[in-house]
Amino acid sequence: MEGRKLMRRVVALAALTVAAAFIMIIRLYDLQIVNGLVWSEESERRITRTVEVPATRGEIVDRYGRKLVTNRIAYNIGFDTKLLPSGRENEIAAGLVAAAESEGVEWETNFPLVWSRVMNRWMYSNESTVGASRMGRFLAALEIISADEREGWQEKLAPDELAAKLYEEYELDADTDPQTARGILAVRWELDIRSARIALNIPSYVFASDVNERFISVVAERDLPGVEILTETVPQYETDSAANLLGRVTSIYENEVEEYREKGYPLDATVGRDGVEKAFEDILRGKDGVRVEERSESGSVTGVVYSTEPEPGSNVMLTIDISLQETAEKSLAARIEEIKSLGEAGLSGGAADVAGGAAVVIDVKNFEILAAANYPTYSLKTFNEDYSDLLADPLGPMNNRAFMGLYQPGSTFKPSTAVAALESGVITPSTRIMTKGIYTYYQGYQPACEIYLNYRGSHGLINVVDAIRVSCNYFFYEVGRLSGIDRMNTYAKMLGLGEATGVELPEYTGILAGKEEREAGGGTWYGGDTLAAAIGQSDNLFTPLQMAVYVASLVNPNGERLEAHLLKSVRTYDYSSTISEYQPKVLSVVDISDETRETVKKGMLQVSRSGSAVATFGNYPIDVGSKTGTAQTGSGSPTGVFVAFAPYDDPQIAVAVVVEHAGKGSIIGSVARDIFDAYFRTDSSFDAVHDEGALID
C-alpha cells in the first residue's frame, strides 16, 4: 500500500517537472527565437546606453609656461528623453523650472513666447532671434504654417493663438497659471525641436549650465525621472589679459552644423570661436571617446565600460609673455585715460576725443609676437555677464585693433622712404638738401613742413639722418618725388607694409598708397599724391602689427622679414614632451645695404636723443631708436603713432603704438618706454629668470 502511494507521488512529481520544463522551453523559444530580436532591442534600450565622451581640451600657456587657459569640471542639468516617463512630461518640466526659480538658478531657453503679468497676456519676445527662427521651423514642421511663412510667422499667428496651439500640442490644462505654463511649454518645446519628429539638427537641450552643488542636490531630491546631471570641461581663464588674443569657445552654431559634422564633431561639441582658441582648434581639440553605460530600468547607472578612451588635446605654448602683455595693456590704458583727462581739462598734451589704441611687441630675431595689447579690452572671465555692455560700447572693446585696426602711419613711414631713396641712389648718407619750408615743385599743390606752418621757417641744409631726426616733410617730399612711388613701394613691401604678416589670427593687410591701389578704386594718381605718400599720408593704412613688423624688418641684421607668429610650440597634454616647434617662414629678403640700414637706424637714434622722443628716451639707460608720427584723420584730433626698437647696437625687440585721436605721436612714447622697462629689467622678482618653456605655477 505504502509502495503504491510512493510510486504515485514520484510519477506526479516527474510529471510536474516535465511540464515545468516544457513550459520553460516554450517560453525560452518564444523569447529567443520567435521574439528574440524584439526583446534583444528592448533589453539594449533599457540596459545599455552608448555615450560620446568629449576629450579634454588642451591648455594654453605663455612662452614661459605660465598658464593662461586651463580646464575645470562643470555640472549641467539636461535630459535623457528615453527615460522621461510618458504622461509625466509636464509635471517633470514644471518641477524642474520651479526648482531652478526657487534656487535663483538661471535656466536656458530660446522660447520666443512670454507671459506679461503687467499686460496680462501672451507676447512675443524680441530677445532671441534664434528662438524666433527655430519656432518658425517648428511650426512649419507641424504644418501649422506653410514653409513659405517661416520667416514672418509672427505676423501670421498672434501670441495667444500660438499659446493655444501649444497648450493643445502638449496637453496642458487650460487653467494652468500662465507663468507656470510658460516654463512647461518652453521646456517641452526645447526638447521637441530636438526630437526625431522635428529634427532641426541642433545640439541637445541643456536646461542649466555650470550649476552649483546645492542645486544638484535639490534636483536629485525631487522625483524627476529623465532629468540627469551632466559633466563637461569648460575653460578656466587664469588671466584677465590678452582677451582679444586668446579668444573663446562656444557651442556649434546652427549654420555650422554641416561643416563640423563633416569633420566628425558631435552636435554637442564646443569649438574655438575666435582668437587662439579658433586658430589652433585642431591642436587643442582631442579625440572623443565612447562610453557604454549599463542602467537599470529606472535610469540609474549600474556600470560603466569604456569601449574607447578619449584622448586629450595637446597644449599650445604661445610666444606671448603674459607679464609683458599685462604691462602693455595697463600702460596703454593709463596713457589714454591721462590724455583724455588732460584734454577735458584743456591742458597741453591732452585730447578730449582720444579713443582706442593698440601696442604690439615683436622679437626682432624670430618675429615672435611678445605682446599685442588693445584698448579698450575686456575680461574673458566675465565675458557672458559683460556681453551686452561690450556690444554697446562705441569704442568696440571686442575689436582686435592690434591686428585689424587700420591707421595712417604718418611720419613713422619716413624711414621707409629714406631706405628707398638711399638704395636707389637718389641720395647718399652725406647728401644734403636745402629745405625751404614750403614745397613748390608743383604749381597746383604746394604742401609745407610743420616748421613753416608754425613759424614760417625751414630746417635749412640737412642730410637724411637730420631729416629723420627733425621729421622734415620738405626733405621727404623731395626724395619721395625723385624716387617715385613705384620704387618707394618696392621697399615698403619688402619691409612688410601693405603685406600679410603671416600671423595665425585674422588680420587686415592694409593699404599701400600708389597708382595700382588708386586706379583699382576708380581714381587717378597724381604727382602730388607721391609727396603725401612719402610722409605716410595719402592712402596709406597699416595695422599696428604691420608697423611693428616693418621696424623689425628694417633693423633685423639678418636682412629678412619672417612670419609674425603666436605659436611657439605644441606640447603633450601632460607637458612631458614637445610635439613640434614653430619654424617661421621667410616672407621677404630685405635687400638693402648695411650702410643704408645703419644710416636710417642712426636717424631713429637721434629722434630719441634730441628729436621728438627726447622727453621719453633722452636719459634712458638703453639706446633706443624711434620715430613719432602724427596722422591727420580729417576730423577730430590727429592719431598718434610711435615706433621704436632697442637696444640700438643689437636690436632685440620692436614696438609699435597707435592711439586714435591722441593729438601727437610723441605723447604716447611712454607706452613704449614702459614696455622696454618691463622687457629689459633684471630685478630678481622678474618671472623671466625661469628657463623659457618651463612650467610656472
Secondary structure as the mmCIF struct_conf table of DSSP 4:
data_model
#
loop_
_struct_conf.conf_type_id
_struct_conf.id
_struct_conf.beg_label_comp_id
_struct_conf.beg_label_asym_id
_struct_conf.beg_label_seq_id
_struct_conf.end_label_comp_id
_struct_conf.end_label_asym_id
_struct_conf.end_label_seq_id
HELX_RH_AL_P HELX_RH_AL_P1 GLU A 2 TYR A 29
HELX_RH_PI_P HELX_RH_PI_P1 ASP A 30 VAL A 34
BEND BEND1 ASN A 35 ASN A 35
HELX_RH_AL_P HELX_RH_AL_P2 GLY A 36 ILE A 47
STRN STRN1 THR A 48 VAL A 53
HELX_LH_PP_P HELX_LH_PP_P1 PRO A 54 GLU A 59
STRN STRN2 ILE A 60 VAL A 61
TURN_TY1_P TURN_TY1_P1 ARG A 63 TYR A 64
STRN STRN3 ARG A 66 ARG A 66
STRN STRN4 LYS A 67 PHE A 79
HELX_RH_3T_P HELX_RH_3T_P1 THR A 81 LEU A 83
BEND BEND2 LEU A 84 LEU A 84
TURN_TY1_P TURN_TY1_P2 SER A 86 GLY A 87
HELX_RH_AL_P HELX_RH_AL_P3 GLU A 89 SER A 102
TURN_TY1_P TURN_TY1_P3 GLU A 103 GLY A 104
HELX_LH_PP_P HELX_LH_PP_P2 VAL A 105 TRP A 107
STRN STRN5 LEU A 113 SER A 116
TURN_TY1_P TURN_TY1_P4 ARG A 117 ASN A 120
STRN STRN6 ARG A 121 TYR A 124
BEND BEND3 ASN A 126 GLU A 127
HELX_RH_AL_P HELX_RH_AL_P4 THR A 129 ALA A 141
TURN_TY1_P TURN_TY1_P5 LEU A 142 GLU A 143
BEND BEND4 ILE A 144 ILE A 145
HELX_RH_3T_P HELX_RH_3T_P2 ALA A 147 GLU A 149
BEND BEND5 ARG A 150 ARG A 150
TURN_TY1_P TURN_TY1_P6 GLU A 151 GLY A 152
HELX_RH_AL_P HELX_RH_AL_P5 TRP A 153 LYS A 156
BEND BEND6 LEU A 157 LEU A 157
HELX_RH_AL_P HELX_RH_AL_P6 PRO A 159 GLU A 169
TURN_TY1_P TURN_TY1_P7 TYR A 170 GLU A 171
TURN_TY1_P TURN_TY1_P8 ALA A 174 ASP A 175
BEND BEND7 THR A 176 THR A 176
HELX_RH_AL_P HELX_RH_AL_P7 PRO A 178 ASP A 192
TURN_TY1_P TURN_TY1_P9 ILE A 193 ARG A 194
BEND BEND8 SER A 195 SER A 195
TURN_TY1_P TURN_TY1_P10 ALA A 196 ILE A 198
HELX_LH_PP_P HELX_LH_PP_P3 PRO A 203 TYR A 205
STRN STRN7 VAL A 206 ALA A 208
BEND BEND9 SER A 209 ASP A 210
HELX_RH_AL_P HELX_RH_AL_P8 GLU A 213 GLU A 221
BEND BEND10 ARG A 222 ARG A 222
TURN_TY1_P TURN_TY1_P11 PRO A 225 GLY A 226
STRN STRN8 VAL A 227 TYR A 237
BEND BEND11 ASP A 240 SER A 241
HELX_RH_AL_P HELX_RH_AL_P9 ALA A 243 LEU A 246
STRN STRN9 VAL A 249 SER A 251
HELX_LH_PP_P HELX_LH_PP_P4 ILE A 252 TYR A 253
HELX_RH_3T_P HELX_RH_3T_P3 GLU A 254 GLU A 256
HELX_RH_AL_P HELX_RH_AL_P10 VAL A 257 GLU A 262
TURN_TY1_P TURN_TY1_P12 LYS A 263 GLY A 264
TURN_TY1_P TURN_TY1_P13 LEU A 267 ASP A 268
STRN STRN10 THR A 270 GLY A 272
BEND BEND12 ASP A 274 ASP A 274
HELX_RH_AL_P HELX_RH_AL_P11 GLY A 275 ALA A 279
TURN_TY1_P TURN_TY1_P14 PHE A 280 PHE A 280
HELX_RH_AL_P HELX_RH_AL_P12 GLU A 281 LEU A 284
STRN STRN11 LYS A 287 LYS A 287
STRN STRN12 GLY A 289 ARG A 295
TURN_TY1_P TURN_TY1_P15 GLU A 297 SER A 298
BEND BEND13 GLY A 299 GLY A 299
STRN STRN13 VAL A 301 THR A 308
STRN STRN14 GLU A 311 GLU A 311
HELX_LH_PP_P HELX_LH_PP_P5 PRO A 312 SER A 314
STRN STRN15 ASN A 315 LEU A 318
BEND BEND14 THR A 319 THR A 319
HELX_RH_AL_P HELX_RH_AL_P13 ILE A 322 GLU A 344
TURN_TY1_P TURN_TY1_P16 ALA A 345 GLY A 346
TURN_TY1_P TURN_TY1_P17 SER A 348 GLY A 349
TURN_TY1_P TURN_TY1_P18 ALA A 352 ASP A 353
STRN STRN16 GLY A 357 ASP A 363
TURN_TY1_P TURN_TY1_P19 VAL A 364 ASN A 366
STRN STRN17 GLU A 368 GLU A 368
STRN STRN18 ILE A 369 TYR A 375
BEND BEND15 PRO A 376 PRO A 376
HELX_RH_3T_P HELX_RH_3T_P4 LEU A 380 THR A 382
HELX_RH_AL_P HELX_RH_AL_P14 PHE A 383 ALA A 392
TURN_TY1_P TURN_TY1_P20 PRO A 394 LEU A 395
TURN_TY1_P TURN_TY1_P21 PRO A 397 MET A 398
BEND BEND16 ASN A 399 ASN A 399
HELX_RH_AL_P HELX_RH_AL_P15 ARG A 401 MET A 404
STRN STRN19 TYR A 407 TYR A 407
HELX_RH_3T_P HELX_RH_3T_P5 GLY A 410 PHE A 413
HELX_RH_AL_P HELX_RH_AL_P16 LYS A 414 GLU A 423
TURN_TY1_P TURN_TY1_P22 SER A 424 GLY A 425
BEND BEND17 VAL A 426 VAL A 426
TURN_TY1_P TURN_TY1_P23 PRO A 429 SER A 430
STRN STRN20 ILE A 433 THR A 435
BEND BEND18 GLY A 437 GLY A 437
STRN STRN21 ILE A 438 ILE A 438
BEND BEND19 TYR A 441 GLY A 444
STRN STRN22 ALA A 448 ALA A 448
HELX_RH_AL_P HELX_RH_AL_P17 GLU A 450 TYR A 455
BEND BEND20 ARG A 456 ARG A 456
STRN STRN23 GLY A 460 ILE A 462
HELX_RH_AL_P HELX_RH_AL_P18 VAL A 464 VAL A 470
TURN_TY1_P TURN_TY1_P24 SER A 471 SER A 471
HELX_RH_AL_P HELX_RH_AL_P19 ASN A 473 SER A 483
HELX_RH_AL_P HELX_RH_AL_P20 ILE A 485 MET A 494
TURN_TY1_P TURN_TY1_P25 LEU A 495 GLY A 498
BEND BEND21 GLU A 499 GLU A 499
BEND BEND22 GLU A 504 LEU A 505
STRN STRN24 ILE A 511 ILE A 511
BEND BEND23 GLY A 514 GLY A 514
HELX_RH_AL_P HELX_RH_AL_P21 LYS A 515 ALA A 520
TURN_TY1_P TURN_TY1_P26 GLY A 521 GLY A 522
HELX_RH_AL_P HELX_RH_AL_P22 GLY A 527 ALA A 534
TURN_TY1_P TURN_TY1_P27 ILE A 535 GLY A 536
TURN_TY1_P TURN_TY1_P28 SER A 538 ASP A 539
STRN STRN25 LEU A 541 PHE A 542
HELX_RH_AL_P HELX_RH_AL_P23 PRO A 544 VAL A 555
TURN_TY1_P TURN_TY1_P29 PRO A 557 ASN A 558
STRN STRN26 GLU A 560 LEU A 562
HELX_LH_PP_P HELX_LH_PP_P6 GLU A 563 ALA A 564
STRN STRN27 HIS A 565 HIS A 565
BEND BEND24 LEU A 566 LEU A 566
STRN STRN28 LEU A 567 ARG A 571
TURN_TY1_P TURN_TY1_P30 TYR A 573 ASP A 574
BEND BEND25 TYR A 575 SER A 577
STRN STRN29 THR A 578 GLU A 581
HELX_LH_PP_P HELX_LH_PP_P7 PRO A 584 LYS A 585
STRN STRN30 VAL A 586 VAL A 589
HELX_RH_AL_P HELX_RH_AL_P24 ASP A 594 SER A 610
BEND BEND26 GLY A 611 GLY A 611
TURN_TY1_P TURN_TY1_P31 SER A 612 ALA A 613
HELX_RH_AL_P HELX_RH_AL_P25 VAL A 614 PHE A 617
TURN_TY1_P TURN_TY1_P32 GLY A 618 ASN A 619
BEND BEND27 PRO A 621 ILE A 622
STRN STRN31 GLY A 625 ALA A 631
BEND BEND28 GLY A 634 SER A 637
HELX_LH_PP_P HELX_LH_PP_P8 PRO A 638 PRO A 638
STRN STRN32 THR A 639 ALA A 646
BEND BEND29 TYR A 648 ASP A 650
STRN STRN33 ILE A 653 VAL A 659
TURN_TY1_P TURN_TY1_P33 GLU A 660 HIS A 661
BEND BEND30 GLY A 663 GLY A 663
BEND BEND31 GLY A 665 GLY A 665
HELX_RH_3T_P HELX_RH_3T_P6 SER A 666 ILE A 668
HELX_RH_AL_P HELX_RH_AL_P26 GLY A 669 PHE A 680
TURN_TY1_P TURN_TY1_P34 SER A 684 SER A 685
HELX_RH_3T_P HELX_RH_3T_P7 ASP A 687 VAL A 689
BEND BEND32 HIS A 690 HIS A 690
HELX_LH_PP_P HELX_LH_PP_P9 ASP A 691 ASP A 691
TURN_TY1_P TURN_TY1_P35 GLU A 692 GLY A 693
STRN STRN34 ILE A 696 ILE A 696
#
